[in-house]
Amino acid sequence: MFARSSLFIWLMLLALSTNYACKSRTPNVGGEKVTRLDEPFSQRKYRSNKKFFRAVGSAESSNLNFSKENALFNAKKELASNVNTMMKGVTERYAGERNVGDAMEFNQKFQDITREVLNTRLAGVKVLGEESFKKDNNRFLTYVAVEIDMESFYFALTERIASRKEIRQDWNAEKFREVYNREMDRLYGEE
């Protein structure tokens, strides 16, 4: 009987200490307990780097196909936003360093070209992964990770610029590449 009660006491102490250890590690934010969520495609390999522009989109719907289509649309939208933001920074630095005549007009034309090239490139976006989940409320949640190759995007962009006479006079391919590479280093390091 004593052995059985000792075993019971040890098991209770072990259960309490395990429970206490787990609770003490739960983060507290503003006095509230929070749970860390690792969403699909949140790992480093799904983030943009010097070789690829990458983005993740998600969507929820009562229809699995709509959930997948909207998640892909949202991923492409996020990718386009990221590329446009990065290229805007490159363009502004380039125009500032080159002392382009009308910098605002140059920047606007360049952004138009960037959008044109990006729209054609988004049609051929590579899907890195897709994960769908069925929620308790019978709705579907889908995550999609996408990428486009930076070098092919850059090549298409410079070809389009070279074909546009209204921007060509302010264009120096070597100088632009230099500014572009500096911006990549600033954003993504020396990977």
C-alpha positions as CSV (number, residue, x, y, z in Angstrom):
1,M,0.0,0.0,0.0
2,F,2.8,2.4,0.9
3,A,4.5,1.7,-2.5
4,R,1.3,2.4,-4.3
5,S,0.7,5.7,-2.5
6,S,4.4,6.8,-2.9
7,L,4.1,6.1,-6.7
8,F,0.8,8.1,-6.8
9,I,2.5,11.0,-5.0
10,W,5.5,10.9,-7.3
11,L,3.2,10.8,-10.4
12,M,1.2,13.8,-9.1
13,L,4.3,15.8,-8.4
14,L,5.7,15.0,-11.8
15,A,2.4,16.0,-13.4
16,L,2.2,19.3,-11.4
17,S,5.8,20.2,-12.2
18,T,5.4,19.4,-15.9
19,N,2.2,21.5,-15.9
20,Y,3.9,24.3,-14.1
21,A,7.0,24.2,-16.4
22,C,4.8,24.4,-19.5
23,K,2.7,27.3,-18.1
24,S,5.7,29.3,-17.0
25,R,7.0,29.3,-20.6
26,T,3.8,30.7,-22.1
27,P,4.6,34.2,-23.2
28,N,2.8,37.1,-21.6
29,V,2.1,40.2,-23.7
30,G,0.4,43.1,-21.9
31,G,-0.8,40.8,-19.2
32,E,-2.4,38.3,-21.6
33,K,-1.2,34.9,-22.4
34,V,-0.4,34.4,-26.1
35,T,0.3,31.4,-28.3
36,R,3.0,31.6,-30.9
37,L,1.7,30.5,-34.4
38,D,4.0,29.4,-37.1
39,E,2.1,29.9,-40.3
40,P,2.9,27.9,-43.4
41,F,5.8,29.2,-45.4
42,S,7.1,31.5,-42.7
43,Q,10.5,29.9,-42.8
44,R,13.5,31.8,-44.2
45,K,13.5,29.9,-47.5
46,Y,10.2,31.5,-48.4
47,R,11.5,35.1,-48.0
48,S,12.9,37.3,-50.8
49,N,16.6,37.3,-51.3
50,K,19.1,38.5,-53.9
51,K,18.0,35.8,-56.4
52,F,14.2,35.7,-56.0
53,F,11.3,38.0,-55.1
54,R,9.0,35.9,-52.9
55,A,5.7,36.4,-51.2
56,V,3.0,34.4,-49.3
57,G,-0.7,34.9,-49.6
58,S,-3.6,33.4,-47.8
59,A,-7.4,33.3,-48.2
60,E,-10.4,31.8,-46.5
61,S,-13.6,30.7,-48.2
62,S,-16.4,28.1,-47.8
63,N,-15.3,26.8,-51.2
64,L,-11.8,25.1,-51.4
65,N,-11.2,26.2,-55.0
66,F,-12.0,29.9,-54.2
67,S,-9.8,29.7,-51.2
68,K,-6.9,28.5,-53.4
69,E,-7.5,31.0,-56.2
70,N,-7.8,33.9,-53.8
71,A,-4.7,32.8,-51.9
72,L,-2.7,32.8,-55.2
73,F,-4.1,36.2,-56.1
74,N,-3.2,37.6,-52.7
75,A,0.3,36.1,-53.0
76,K,0.8,37.7,-56.5
77,K,-0.6,41.0,-55.2
78,E,1.9,40.9,-52.3
79,L,4.7,40.0,-54.6
80,A,3.9,42.9,-57.0
81,S,3.7,45.3,-54.1
82,N,7.1,44.2,-52.8
83,V,8.7,44.5,-56.2
84,N,7.2,47.9,-56.9
85,T,8.3,49.2,-53.5
86,M,11.9,48.0,-54.1
87,M,12.1,49.3,-57.6
88,K,10.7,52.7,-56.5
89,G,13.7,53.0,-54.2
90,V,16.1,51.9,-56.9
91,T,14.6,54.4,-59.4
92,E,14.7,57.3,-56.9
93,R,18.3,56.6,-56.0
94,Y,19.3,56.3,-59.7
95,A,17.5,59.5,-60.6
96,G,19.1,61.3,-57.7
97,E,22.6,60.1,-58.6
98,R,22.3,60.8,-62.3
99,N,20.8,64.2,-61.9
100,V,18.1,63.3,-64.4
101,G,16.4,66.4,-65.9
102,D,12.9,65.9,-64.7
103,A,13.3,63.3,-61.9
104,M,9.6,63.1,-61.1
105,E,8.7,62.4,-64.8
106,F,11.5,59.9,-65.1
107,N,10.4,58.1,-61.9
108,Q,6.8,58.0,-63.1
109,K,7.7,56.6,-66.5
110,F,10.0,54.1,-64.9
111,Q,7.3,52.9,-62.5
112,D,5.0,52.5,-65.4
113,I,7.5,50.3,-67.2
114,T,8.1,48.3,-64.0
115,R,4.4,47.6,-63.7
116,E,4.2,46.6,-67.3
117,V,7.0,44.1,-66.9
118,L,5.8,42.9,-63.6
119,N,2.3,42.2,-65.0
120,T,3.7,40.0,-67.7
121,R,6.0,38.3,-65.2
122,L,3.3,37.5,-62.7
123,A,1.6,35.3,-65.3
124,G,4.6,33.0,-65.1
125,V,5.1,33.2,-61.4
126,K,6.4,30.0,-59.8
127,V,4.3,28.5,-57.0
128,L,6.7,27.2,-54.3
129,G,4.0,25.6,-52.2
130,E,0.3,25.5,-51.3
131,E,-1.3,24.3,-48.1
132,S,-5.0,24.1,-47.4
133,F,-6.8,23.6,-44.1
134,K,-10.4,22.9,-43.2
135,K,-11.5,24.8,-40.2
136,D,-14.0,23.8,-37.5
137,N,-16.6,26.1,-39.1
138,N,-16.3,24.1,-42.4
139,R,-14.4,27.0,-44.1
140,F,-11.1,26.4,-46.0
141,L,-7.9,28.4,-45.3
142,T,-5.2,28.2,-48.0
143,Y,-1.7,29.6,-48.0
144,V,0.4,29.9,-51.2
145,A,4.0,30.8,-51.6
146,V,5.3,32.2,-54.9
147,E,8.5,33.6,-56.4
148,I,9.9,35.2,-59.6
149,D,13.5,35.1,-60.6
150,M,15.1,38.5,-60.0
151,E,17.6,38.2,-62.9
152,S,14.9,37.4,-65.5
153,F,12.8,40.2,-64.1
154,Y,15.8,42.6,-64.3
155,F,16.6,41.5,-67.9
156,A,13.0,42.0,-69.1
157,L,12.9,45.4,-67.4
158,T,16.1,46.7,-69.0
159,E,15.0,45.4,-72.4
160,R,11.7,47.3,-72.1
161,I,13.6,50.5,-71.0
162,A,15.9,50.2,-73.9
163,S,13.0,50.0,-76.3
164,R,11.3,53.2,-74.9
165,K,12.7,56.3,-76.4
166,E,11.1,58.7,-73.9
167,I,13.2,57.3,-71.1
168,R,16.2,56.0,-73.0
169,Q,18.0,59.4,-73.0
170,D,18.2,59.4,-69.2
171,W,19.2,55.7,-69.1
172,N,22.7,54.4,-68.3
173,A,22.5,50.6,-67.9
174,E,25.8,50.3,-66.0
175,K,24.9,53.0,-63.5
176,F,21.4,51.5,-63.0
177,R,22.8,48.1,-62.4
178,E,25.2,49.5,-59.8
179,V,22.3,51.2,-58.0
180,Y,20.2,48.1,-58.3
181,N,22.9,45.9,-56.8
182,R,23.5,48.3,-54.0
183,E,19.8,48.3,-53.2
184,M,19.8,44.5,-53.2
185,D,22.8,44.4,-50.8
186,R,21.0,46.9,-48.5
187,L,17.7,44.9,-48.5
188,Y,19.0,41.4,-48.5
189,G,22.6,41.5,-47.4
190,E,25.6,39.8,-48.9
191,E,23.8,36.3,-49.2
